[in-house]
Amino acid sequence: MKIQIDLNGVKVERNLPIRWEDITFDQLLKLEQCKDDTDRLSLFTGVDAATLKVAKIGNLEGIITCLSFLSRETDFFTVPTTCMGYDIPKNLAMETIGQYQDLKLEASTMINDVQSFEKYAHFCAIFACKPYDYANAEKLIPIFMQAPCTEVMAIGNFTLLRLAELTGNIPKGSLSQPTRMKRYRQAFKTYLKRLAFTVRFYTWKRKLRLTETSSSRGV
């Protein structure tokens, strides 16, 4: 959505997102720090918040309504076949032991803060780098920071599920079971709402084990 901003008599145009797919992964991480609509507009337009407060903005009410999609949940679970022009392996299959080891290492460093989710861009880079070499994969990380947030989040979420599967925390093949997938979606519900990215990785894995235990008991 194009909007017009009058900055001290100089009119500039900016594009605003109208859906989650329009938001980059980098912007998604920064959204958590936004306190109000001014901060969000500043993030999406590149104009600092103090300047925006006194700037004239055309169709302001329409713009605020347009950004209301930010309060709604979206699908962060549909893994794309490509991302930023790079092929993503079907079912996130790992082709080398190096990929597996580096994915596991990156995931193990995730802690209880929003910056940990930057690792999702690392996951994408590791999958996209062919032939695989971590030094080359690192060069791709900035590219995936600018990828659609829905794609990066889906790849990241399923990577954690895949690692849990490979390390024996959930049975192999369970990713294809719709009923179990529904439970995984529920496990992510807390941080998907209002961008509350505060789920600890190991707490999440514990929930998966509890879910699987309940499932095996016929619950």
HELIX and SHEET records of a PDB file:
HELIX    1   1 TRP A   20  ASP A   22  5                                   3    
HELIX    2   2 PHE A   25  LEU A   31  1                                   7    
HELIX    3   3 ASP A   37  THR A   45  1                                   9    
HELIX    4   4 ALA A   49  VAL A   54  1                                   6    
HELIX    5   5 LEU A   60  CYS A   66  1                                   7    
HELIX    6   6 LEU A   67  SER A   71  5                                   5    
HELIX    7   7 LYS A   90  LEU A   92  5                                   3    
HELIX    8   8 ILE A   97  SER A  108  1                                  12    
HELIX    9   9 VAL A  114  GLU A  118  5                                   5    
HELIX   10  10 LYS A  119  ALA A  128  1                                  10    
HELIX   11  11 TYR A  134  MET A  145  1                                  12    
HELIX   12  12 CYS A  149  LEU A  166  1                                  18    
HELIX   13  13 SER A  174  SER A  176  5                                   3    
HELIX   14  14 PRO A  178  LEU A  192  1                                  15    
HELIX   15  15 LYS A  193  LEU A  195  5                                   3    
HELIX   16  16 PHE A  201  SER A  216  1                                  16    
SHEET    1   A 3 VAL A  10  ASN A  15  0                                        
SHEET    2   A 3 LYS A   2  LEU A   7 -1                                        
SHEET    3   A 3 LYS A  56  ILE A  57 -1                                        
SHEET    1   B 2 THR A  82  CYS A  83  0                                        
SHEET    2   B 2 TYR A  86  ASP A  87 -1                                        
END                                                                             
